[in-house]
Amino acid sequence: MARYFFHQLIGDQMMWDRLGCELLDLDMAPDPDGAIAPWTDLVARRVQPGRILVITDEIGKVLFVTAR
């Protein structure tokens, strides 16, 4: 499992996720369809109106950014 961080961008201020969450890497999962459920649930809970969700990996590489 890898650790991913779900930061929130509000205007020009970043709210850093310092703890992150351990999730299966979808590319490495033996059952990608089953592994996507925790990702979907977590992202759905973190996406909020007026905020941009920025997902990074353990080394800080940006993996996904939601649209405004």
PDB file of N, CA, C and O in Angstrom:
ATOM      1  N   MET A   1       0.833  -1.178   0.000  1.00  0.00           N
ATOM      2  CA  MET A   1       0.000   0.000   0.000  1.00  0.00           C
ATOM      3  C   MET A   1       0.876   1.238   0.000  1.00  0.00           C
ATOM      4  O   MET A   1       1.971   1.264   0.561  1.00  0.00           O
ATOM      5  N   ALA A   2       0.361   2.238  -0.636  1.00  0.00           N
ATOM      6  CA  ALA A   2       1.082   3.511  -0.704  1.00  0.00           C
ATOM      7  C   ALA A   2       0.288   4.572   0.056  1.00  0.00           C
ATOM      8  O   ALA A   2      -0.917   4.427   0.262  1.00  0.00           O
ATOM      9  N   ARG A   3       0.969   5.631   0.467  1.00  0.00           N
ATOM     10  CA  ARG A   3       0.309   6.721   1.179  1.00  0.00           C
ATOM     11  C   ARG A   3       0.052   7.849   0.187  1.00  0.00           C
ATOM     12  O   ARG A   3       0.933   8.249  -0.574  1.00  0.00           O
ATOM     13  N   TYR A   4      -1.177   8.349   0.218  1.00  0.00           N
ATOM     14  CA  TYR A   4      -1.604   9.449  -0.644  1.00  0.00           C
ATOM     15  C   TYR A   4      -2.123  10.579   0.238  1.00  0.00           C
ATOM     16  O   TYR A   4      -2.664  10.342   1.318  1.00  0.00           O
ATOM     17  N   PHE A   5      -1.952  11.805  -0.238  1.00  0.00           N
ATOM     18  CA  PHE A   5      -2.342  12.987   0.519  1.00  0.00           C
ATOM     19  C   PHE A   5      -3.396  13.757  -0.258  1.00  0.00           C
ATOM     20  O   PHE A   5      -3.290  13.922  -1.474  1.00  0.00           O
ATOM     21  N   PHE A   6      -4.415  14.226   0.455  1.00  0.00           N
ATOM     22  CA  PHE A   6      -5.562  14.884  -0.145  1.00  0.00           C
ATOM     23  C   PHE A   6      -5.630  16.322   0.373  1.00  0.00           C
ATOM     24  O   PHE A   6      -6.304  16.610   1.361  1.00  0.00           O
ATOM     25  N   HIS A   7      -4.921  17.208  -0.311  1.00  0.00           N
ATOM     26  CA  HIS A   7      -4.833  18.612   0.080  1.00  0.00           C
ATOM     27  C   HIS A   7      -6.037  19.376  -0.474  1.00  0.00           C
ATOM     28  O   HIS A   7      -6.613  18.991  -1.491  1.00  0.00           O
ATOM     29  N   GLN A   8      -6.408  20.459   0.205  1.00  0.00           N
ATOM     30  CA  GLN A   8      -7.514  21.305  -0.223  1.00  0.00           C
ATOM     31  C   GLN A   8      -6.971  22.689  -0.569  1.00  0.00           C
ATOM     32  O   GLN A   8      -6.267  23.305   0.232  1.00  0.00           O
ATOM     33  N   LEU A   9      -7.300  23.168  -1.755  1.00  0.00           N
ATOM     34  CA  LEU A   9      -6.923  24.521  -2.163  1.00  0.00           C
ATOM     35  C   LEU A   9      -8.176  25.386  -2.086  1.00  0.00           C
ATOM     36  O   LEU A   9      -9.168  25.134  -2.770  1.00  0.00           O
ATOM     37  N   ILE A  10      -8.109  26.414  -1.236  1.00  0.00           N
ATOM     38  CA  ILE A  10      -9.230  27.335  -1.049  1.00  0.00           C
ATOM     39  C   ILE A  10      -8.731  28.712  -1.441  1.00  0.00           C
ATOM     40  O   ILE A  10      -7.930  29.321  -0.731  1.00  0.00           O
ATOM     41  N   GLY A  11      -9.214  29.203  -2.590  1.00  0.00           N
ATOM     42  CA  GLY A  11      -8.685  30.472  -3.107  1.00  0.00           C
ATOM     43  C   GLY A  11      -7.217  30.288  -3.428  1.00  0.00           C
ATOM     44  O   GLY A  11      -6.859  29.469  -4.274  1.00  0.00           O
ATOM     45  N   ASP A  12      -6.363  31.049  -2.754  1.00  0.00           N
ATOM     46  CA  ASP A  12      -4.922  30.898  -2.969  1.00  0.00           C
ATOM     47  C   ASP A  12      -4.234  30.274  -1.752  1.00  0.00           C
ATOM     48  O   ASP A  12      -3.009  30.322  -1.641  1.00  0.00           O
ATOM     49  N   GLN A  13      -5.018  29.688  -0.841  1.00  0.00           N
ATOM     50  CA  GLN A  13      -4.473  29.076   0.383  1.00  0.00           C
ATOM     51  C   GLN A  13      -4.596  27.552   0.328  1.00  0.00           C
ATOM     52  O   GLN A  13      -5.681  27.017   0.101  1.00  0.00           O
ATOM     53  N   MET A  14      -3.478  26.862   0.538  1.00  0.00           N
ATOM     54  CA  MET A  14      -3.466  25.396   0.550  1.00  0.00           C
ATOM     55  C   MET A  14      -3.609  24.904   1.980  1.00  0.00           C
ATOM     56  O   MET A  14      -2.886  25.336   2.877  1.00  0.00           O
ATOM     57  N   MET A  15      -4.553  23.995   2.176  1.00  0.00           N
ATOM     58  CA  MET A  15      -4.697  23.305   3.468  1.00  0.00           C
ATOM     59  C   MET A  15      -4.047  21.940   3.271  1.00  0.00           C
ATOM     60  O   MET A  15      -4.588  21.080   2.577  1.00  0.00           O
ATOM     61  N   TRP A  16      -2.881  21.749   3.889  1.00  0.00           N
ATOM     62  CA  TRP A  16      -2.086  20.548   3.673  1.00  0.00           C
ATOM     63  C   TRP A  16      -2.615  19.376   4.486  1.00  0.00           C
ATOM     64  O   TRP A  16      -2.897  19.513   5.676  1.00  0.00           O
ATOM     65  N   ASP A  17      -2.746  18.238   3.843  1.00  0.00           N
ATOM     66  CA  ASP A  17      -3.082  16.980   4.515  1.00  0.00           C
ATOM     67  C   ASP A  17      -1.765  16.412   5.031  1.00  0.00           C
ATOM     68  O   ASP A  17      -0.949  15.934   4.242  1.00  0.00           O
ATOM     69  N   ARG A  18      -1.550  16.455   6.311  1.00  0.00           N
ATOM     70  CA  ARG A  18      -0.281  16.008   6.893  1.00  0.00           C
ATOM     71  C   ARG A  18      -0.256  14.506   7.172  1.00  0.00           C
ATOM     72  O   ARG A  18       0.821  13.916   7.265  1.00  0.00           O
ATOM     73  N   LEU A  19      -1.429  13.877   7.306  1.00  0.00           N
ATOM     74  CA  LEU A  19      -1.477  12.460   7.638  1.00  0.00           C
ATOM     75  C   LEU A  19      -1.556  11.553   6.417  1.00  0.00           C
ATOM     76  O   LEU A  19      -0.884  10.523   6.365  1.00  0.00           O
ATOM     77  N   GLY A  20      -2.358  11.920   5.453  1.00  0.00           N
ATOM     78  CA  GLY A  20      -2.548  11.083   4.280  1.00  0.00           C
ATOM     79  C   GLY A  20      -3.332   9.828   4.604  1.00  0.00           C
ATOM     80  O   GLY A  20      -3.777   9.624   5.733  1.00  0.00           O
ATOM     81  N   CYS A  21      -3.491   8.993   3.594  1.00  0.00           N
ATOM     82  CA  CYS A  21      -4.222   7.729   3.733  1.00  0.00           C
ATOM     83  C   CYS A  21      -3.482   6.654   2.952  1.00  0.00           C
ATOM     84  O   CYS A  21      -2.958   6.907   1.867  1.00  0.00           O
ATOM     85  N   GLU A  22      -3.447   5.460   3.513  1.00  0.00           N
ATOM     86  CA  GLU A  22      -2.852   4.339   2.793  1.00  0.00           C
ATOM     87  C   GLU A  22      -3.932   3.700   1.927  1.00  0.00           C
ATOM     88  O   GLU A  22      -4.983   3.287   2.416  1.00  0.00           O
ATOM     89  N   LEU A  23      -3.648   3.629   0.639  1.00  0.00           N
ATOM     90  CA  LEU A  23      -4.571   3.045  -0.329  1.00  0.00           C
ATOM     91  C   LEU A  23      -3.787   2.189  -1.307  1.00  0.00           C
ATOM     92  O   LEU A  23      -2.589   2.388  -1.510  1.00  0.00           O
ATOM     93  N   LEU A  24      -4.477   1.240  -1.905  1.00  0.00           N
ATOM     94  CA  LEU A  24      -3.850   0.421  -2.932  1.00  0.00           C
ATOM     95  C   LEU A  24      -3.541   1.265  -4.159  1.00  0.00           C
ATOM     96  O   LEU A  24      -4.337   2.117  -4.553  1.00  0.00           O
ATOM     97  N   ASP A  25      -2.399   1.028  -4.753  1.00  0.00           N
ATOM     98  CA  ASP A  25      -2.053   1.628  -6.032  1.00  0.00           C
ATOM     99  C   ASP A  25      -2.893   0.906  -7.081  1.00  0.00           C
ATOM    100  O   ASP A  25      -2.756  -0.306  -7.248  1.00  0.00           O
ATOM    101  N   LEU A  26      -3.752   1.622  -7.783  1.00  0.00           N
ATOM    102  CA  LEU A  26      -4.673   0.990  -8.732  1.00  0.00           C
ATOM    103  C   LEU A  26      -3.946   0.252  -9.849  1.00  0.00           C
ATOM    104  O   LEU A  26      -4.458  -0.735 -10.377  1.00  0.00           O
ATOM    105  N   ASP A  27      -2.750   0.727 -10.213  1.00  0.00           N
ATOM    106  CA  ASP A  27      -1.975   0.053 -11.261  1.00  0.00           C
ATOM    107  C   ASP A  27      -1.397  -1.280 -10.787  1.00  0.00           C
ATOM    108  O   ASP A  27      -1.113  -2.162 -11.597  1.00  0.00           O
ATOM    109  N   MET A  28      -1.226  -1.421  -9.478  1.00  0.00           N
ATOM    110  CA  MET A  28      -0.599  -2.627  -8.933  1.00  0.00           C
ATOM    111  C   MET A  28      -1.608  -3.594  -8.308  1.00  0.00           C
ATOM    112  O   MET A  28      -1.251  -4.723  -7.972  1.00  0.00           O
ATOM    113  N   ALA A  29      -2.849  -3.169  -8.151  1.00  0.00           N
ATOM    114  CA  ALA A  29      -3.858  -3.978  -7.466  1.00  0.00           C
ATOM    115  C   ALA A  29      -4.211  -5.213  -8.292  1.00  0.00           C
ATOM    116  O   ALA A  29      -4.373  -5.119  -9.509  1.00  0.00           O
ATOM    117  N   PRO A  30      -4.332  -6.372  -7.638  1.00  0.00           N
ATOM    118  CA  PRO A  30      -4.721  -7.581  -8.358  1.00  0.00           C
ATOM    119  C   PRO A  30      -6.147  -7.483  -8.909  1.00  0.00           C
ATOM    120  O   PRO A  30      -6.467  -8.093  -9.930  1.00  0.00           O
ATOM    121  N   ASP A  31      -7.001  -6.710  -8.225  1.00  0.00           N
ATOM    122  CA  ASP A  31      -8.381  -6.500  -8.672  1.00  0.00           C
ATOM    123  C   ASP A  31      -8.643  -4.988  -8.696  1.00  0.00           C
ATOM    124  O   ASP A  31      -9.171  -4.444  -7.727  1.00  0.00           O
ATOM    125  N   PRO A  32      -8.283  -4.306  -9.786  1.00  0.00           N
ATOM    126  CA  PRO A  32      -8.446  -2.849  -9.835  1.00  0.00           C
ATOM    127  C   PRO A  32      -9.887  -2.388  -9.616  1.00  0.00           C
ATOM    128  O   PRO A  32     -10.119  -1.337  -9.018  1.00  0.00           O
ATOM    129  N   ASP A  33     -10.851  -3.169 -10.098  1.00  0.00           N
ATOM    130  CA  ASP A  33     -12.250  -2.777  -9.907  1.00  0.00           C
ATOM    131  C   ASP A  33     -12.621  -2.767  -8.424  1.00  0.00           C
ATOM    132  O   ASP A  33     -13.344  -1.878  -7.975  1.00  0.00           O
ATOM    133  N   GLY A  34     -12.142  -3.733  -7.673  1.00  0.00           N
ATOM    134  CA  GLY A  34     -12.402  -3.779  -6.240  1.00  0.00           C
ATOM    135  C   GLY A  34     -11.614  -2.734  -5.478  1.00  0.00           C
ATOM    136  O   GLY A  34     -12.081  -2.231  -4.456  1.00  0.00           O
ATOM    137  N   ALA A  35     -10.424  -2.399  -5.957  1.00  0.00           N
ATOM    138  CA  ALA A  35      -9.559  -1.440  -5.268  1.00  0.00           C
ATOM    139  C   ALA A  35     -10.029  -0.006  -5.453  1.00  0.00           C
ATOM    140  O   ALA A  35      -9.642   0.873  -4.682  1.00  0.00           O
ATOM    141  N   ILE A  36     -10.850   0.244  -6.453  1.00  0.00           N
ATOM    142  CA  ILE A  36     -11.273   1.622  -6.722  1.00  0.00           C
ATOM    143  C   ILE A  36     -12.327   2.121  -5.741  1.00  0.00           C
ATOM    144  O   ILE A  36     -12.481   3.332  -5.578  1.00  0.00           O
ATOM    145  N   ALA A  37     -13.057   1.223  -5.084  1.00  0.00           N
ATOM    146  CA  ALA A  37     -14.123   1.635  -4.159  1.00  0.00           C
ATOM    147  C   ALA A  37     -13.619   2.539  -3.035  1.00  0.00           C
ATOM    148  O   ALA A  37     -14.237   3.575  -2.790  1.00  0.00           O
ATOM    149  N   PRO A  38     -12.523   2.203  -2.334  1.00  0.00           N
ATOM    150  CA  PRO A  38     -12.046   3.120  -1.283  1.00  0.00           C
ATOM    151  C   PRO A  38     -11.633   4.487  -1.832  1.00  0.00           C
ATOM    152  O   PRO A  38     -11.849   5.512  -1.185  1.00  0.00           O
ATOM    153  N   TRP A  39     -11.043   4.497  -3.022  1.00  0.00           N
ATOM    154  CA  TRP A  39     -10.666   5.757  -3.656  1.00  0.00           C
ATOM    155  C   TRP A  39     -11.899   6.607  -3.919  1.00  0.00           C
ATOM    156  O   TRP A  39     -11.921   7.795  -3.598  1.00  0.00           O
ATOM    157  N   THR A  40     -12.924   5.997  -4.502  1.00  0.00           N
ATOM    158  CA  THR A  40     -14.149   6.713  -4.847  1.00  0.00           C
ATOM    159  C   THR A  40     -14.803   7.299  -3.603  1.00  0.00           C
ATOM    160  O   THR A  40     -15.217   8.459  -3.603  1.00  0.00           O
ATOM    161  N   ASP A  41     -14.897   6.504  -2.549  1.00  0.00           N
ATOM    162  CA  ASP A  41     -15.508   6.978  -1.298  1.00  0.00           C
ATOM    163  C   ASP A  41     -14.716   8.135  -0.698  1.00  0.00           C
ATOM    164  O   ASP A  41     -15.297   9.132  -0.269  1.00  0.00           O
ATOM    165  N   LEU A  42     -13.406   8.005  -0.667  1.00  0.00           N
ATOM    166  CA  LEU A  42     -12.563   9.035  -0.061  1.00  0.00           C
ATOM    167  C   LEU A  42     -12.634  10.343  -0.841  1.00  0.00           C
ATOM    168  O   LEU A  42     -12.780  11.411  -0.246  1.00  0.00           O
ATOM    169  N   VAL A  43     -12.532  10.269  -2.148  1.00  0.00           N
ATOM    170  CA  VAL A  43     -12.590  11.484  -2.971  1.00  0.00           C
ATOM    171  C   VAL A  43     -13.962  12.136  -2.838  1.00  0.00           C
ATOM    172  O   VAL A  43     -14.045  13.360  -2.729  1.00  0.00           O
ATOM    173  N   ALA A  44     -15.033  11.357  -2.844  1.00  0.00           N
ATOM    174  CA  ALA A  44     -16.382  11.916  -2.713  1.00  0.00           C
ATOM    175  C   ALA A  44     -16.547  12.677  -1.398  1.00  0.00           C
ATOM    176  O   ALA A  44     -17.221  13.706  -1.363  1.00  0.00           O
ATOM    177  N   ARG A  45     -15.943  12.184  -0.324  1.00  0.00           N
ATOM    178  CA  ARG A  45     -16.035  12.870   0.968  1.00  0.00           C
ATOM    179  C   ARG A  45     -15.178  14.124   1.021  1.00  0.00           C
ATOM    180  O   ARG A  45     -15.500  15.061   1.753  1.00  0.00           O
ATOM    181  N   ARG A  46     -14.099  14.156   0.261  1.00  0.00           N
ATOM    182  CA  ARG A  46     -13.144  15.278   0.335  1.00  0.00           C
ATOM    183  C   ARG A  46     -13.480  16.424  -0.614  1.00  0.00           C
ATOM    184  O   ARG A  46     -13.081  17.561  -0.363  1.00  0.00           O
ATOM    185  N   VAL A  47     -14.205  16.151  -1.701  1.00  0.00           N
ATOM    186  CA  VAL A  47     -14.545  17.200  -2.661  1.00  0.00           C
ATOM    187  C   VAL A  47     -15.616  18.094  -2.039  1.00  0.00           C
ATOM    188  O   VAL A  47     -16.658  17.609  -1.598  1.00  0.00           O
ATOM    189  N   GLN A  48     -15.355  19.399  -2.006  1.00  0.00           N
ATOM    190  CA  GLN A  48     -16.288  20.360  -1.426  1.00  0.00           C
ATOM    191  C   GLN A  48     -16.443  21.547  -2.357  1.00  0.00           C
ATOM    192  O   GLN A  48     -15.496  21.922  -3.048  1.00  0.00           O
ATOM    193  N   PRO A  49     -17.631  22.145  -2.384  1.00  0.00           N
ATOM    194  CA  PRO A  49     -17.845  23.320  -3.231  1.00  0.00           C
ATOM    195  C   PRO A  49     -16.864  24.441  -2.883  1.00  0.00           C
ATOM    196  O   PRO A  49     -16.602  24.700  -1.709  1.00  0.00           O
ATOM    197  N   GLY A  50     -16.333  25.094  -3.895  1.00  0.00           N
ATOM    198  CA  GLY A  50     -15.424  26.212  -3.683  1.00  0.00           C
ATOM    199  C   GLY A  50     -14.002  25.814  -3.348  1.00  0.00           C
ATOM    200  O   GLY A  50     -13.159  26.673  -3.088  1.00  0.00           O
ATOM    201  N   ARG A  51     -13.727  24.524  -3.352  1.00  0.00           N
ATOM    202  CA  ARG A  51     -12.382  24.041  -3.037  1.00  0.00           C
ATOM    203  C   ARG A  51     -11.866  23.157  -4.167  1.00  0.00           C
ATOM    204  O   ARG A  51     -12.639  22.524  -4.886  1.00  0.00           O
ATOM    205  N   ILE A  52     -10.564  23.131  -4.303  1.00  0.00           N
ATOM    206  CA  ILE A  52      -9.922  22.257  -5.279  1.00  0.00           C
ATOM    207  C   ILE A  52      -9.189  21.183  -4.501  1.00  0.00           C
ATOM    208  O   ILE A  52      -8.432  21.486  -3.579  1.00  0.00           O
ATOM    209  N   LEU A  53      -9.406  19.943  -4.864  1.00  0.00           N
ATOM    210  CA  LEU A  53      -8.734  18.816  -4.235  1.00  0.00           C
ATOM    211  C   LEU A  53      -7.466  18.499  -5.020  1.00  0.00           C
ATOM    212  O   LEU A  53      -7.514  18.304  -6.235  1.00  0.00           O
ATOM    213  N   VAL A  54      -6.336  18.447  -4.327  1.00  0.00           N
ATOM    214  CA  VAL A  54      -5.046  18.137  -4.945  1.00  0.00           C
ATOM    215  C   VAL A  54      -4.534  16.860  -4.290  1.00  0.00           C
ATOM    216  O   VAL A  54      -4.248  16.846  -3.093  1.00  0.00           O
ATOM    217  N   ILE A  55      -4.419  15.790  -5.070  1.00  0.00           N
ATOM    218  CA  ILE A  55      -3.954  14.511  -4.551  1.00  0.00           C
ATOM    219  C   ILE A  55      -2.495  14.325  -4.939  1.00  0.00           C
ATOM    220  O   ILE A  55      -2.127  14.444  -6.107  1.00  0.00           O
ATOM    221  N   THR A  56      -1.663  14.028  -3.924  1.00  0.00           N
ATOM    222  CA  THR A  56      -0.241  13.796  -4.170  1.00  0.00           C
ATOM    223  C   THR A  56       0.170  12.437  -3.605  1.00  0.00           C
ATOM    224  O   THR A  56      -0.526  11.854  -2.774  1.00  0.00           O
ATOM    225  N   ASP A  57       1.311  11.952  -4.075  1.00  0.00           N
ATOM    226  CA  ASP A  57       1.847  10.708  -3.529  1.00  0.00           C
ATOM    227  C   ASP A  57       2.814  11.024  -2.393  1.00  0.00           C
ATOM    228  O   ASP A  57       2.918  12.170  -1.954  1.00  0.00           O
ATOM    229  N   GLU A  58       3.514  10.005  -1.927  1.00  0.00           N
ATOM    230  CA  GLU A  58       4.413  10.146  -0.772  1.00  0.00           C
ATOM    231  C   GLU A  58       5.560  11.122  -0.993  1.00  0.00           C
ATOM    232  O   GLU A  58       6.062  11.716  -0.038  1.00  0.00           O
ATOM    233  N   ILE A  59       5.977  11.291  -2.240  1.00  0.00           N
ATOM    234  CA  ILE A  59       7.097  12.201  -2.506  1.00  0.00           C
ATOM    235  C   ILE A  59       6.623  13.593  -2.939  1.00  0.00           C
ATOM    236  O   ILE A  59       7.435  14.458  -3.270  1.00  0.00           O
ATOM    237  N   GLY A  60       5.309  13.798  -2.934  1.00  0.00           N
ATOM    238  CA  GLY A  60       4.767  15.113  -3.276  1.00  0.00           C
ATOM    239  C   GLY A  60       4.397  15.300  -4.728  1.00  0.00           C
ATOM    240  O   GLY A  60       3.999  16.395  -5.124  1.00  0.00           O
ATOM    241  N   LYS A  61       4.518  14.261  -5.530  1.00  0.00           N
ATOM    242  CA  LYS A  61       4.146  14.352  -6.947  1.00  0.00           C
ATOM    243  C   LYS A  61       2.632  14.496  -7.049  1.00  0.00           C
ATOM    244  O   LYS A  61       1.886  13.699  -6.481  1.00  0.00           O
ATOM    245  N   VAL A  62       2.180  15.524  -7.781  1.00  0.00           N
ATOM    246  CA  VAL A  62       0.759  15.751  -7.973  1.00  0.00           C
ATOM    247  C   VAL A  62       0.227  14.688  -8.936  1.00  0.00           C
ATOM    248  O   VAL A  62       0.727  14.527 -10.049  1.00  0.00           O
ATOM    249  N   LEU A  63      -0.802  13.967  -8.475  1.00  0.00           N
ATOM    250  CA  LEU A  63      -1.381  12.891  -9.262  1.00  0.00           C
ATOM    251  C   LEU A  63      -2.725  13.275  -9.870  1.00  0.00           C
ATOM    252  O   LEU A  63      -3.092  12.795 -10.942  1.00  0.00           O
ATOM    253  N   PHE A  64      -3.458  14.151  -9.169  1.00  0.00           N
ATOM    254  CA  PHE A  64      -4.804  14.510  -9.623  1.00  0.00           C
ATOM    255  C   PHE A  64      -5.210  15.833  -9.009  1.00  0.00           C
ATOM    256  O   PHE A  64      -4.921  16.098  -7.842  1.00  0.00           O
ATOM    257  N   VAL A  65      -5.886  16.670  -9.798  1.00  0.00           N
ATOM    258  CA  VAL A  65      -6.418  17.932  -9.326  1.00  0.00           C
ATOM    259  C   VAL A  65      -7.836  18.063  -9.850  1.00  0.00           C
ATOM    260  O   VAL A  65      -8.075  17.918 -11.049  1.00  0.00           O
ATOM    261  N   THR A  66      -8.784  18.340  -8.947  1.00  0.00           N
ATOM    262  CA  THR A  66     -10.163  18.529  -9.394  1.00  0.00           C
ATOM    263  C   THR A  66     -10.300  19.892 -10.032  1.00  0.00           C
ATOM    264  O   THR A  66      -9.509  20.796  -9.761  1.00  0.00           O
ATOM    265  N   ALA A  67     -11.303  20.042 -10.878  1.00  0.00           N
ATOM    266  CA  ALA A  67     -11.570  21.322 -11.536  1.00  0.00           C
ATOM    267  C   ALA A  67     -12.314  22.246 -10.595  1.00  0.00           C
ATOM    268  O   ALA A  67     -12.908  21.810  -9.609  1.00  0.00           O
ATOM    269  N   ARG A  68     -12.274  23.505 -10.907  1.00  0.00           N
ATOM    270  CA  ARG A  68     -13.019  24.495 -10.109  1.00  0.00           C
ATOM    271  C   ARG A  68     -14.488  24.369 -10.380  1.00  0.00           C
ATOM    272  O   ARG A  68     -15.287  25.111  -9.808  1.00  0.00           O
TER     273      ARG A  68
END
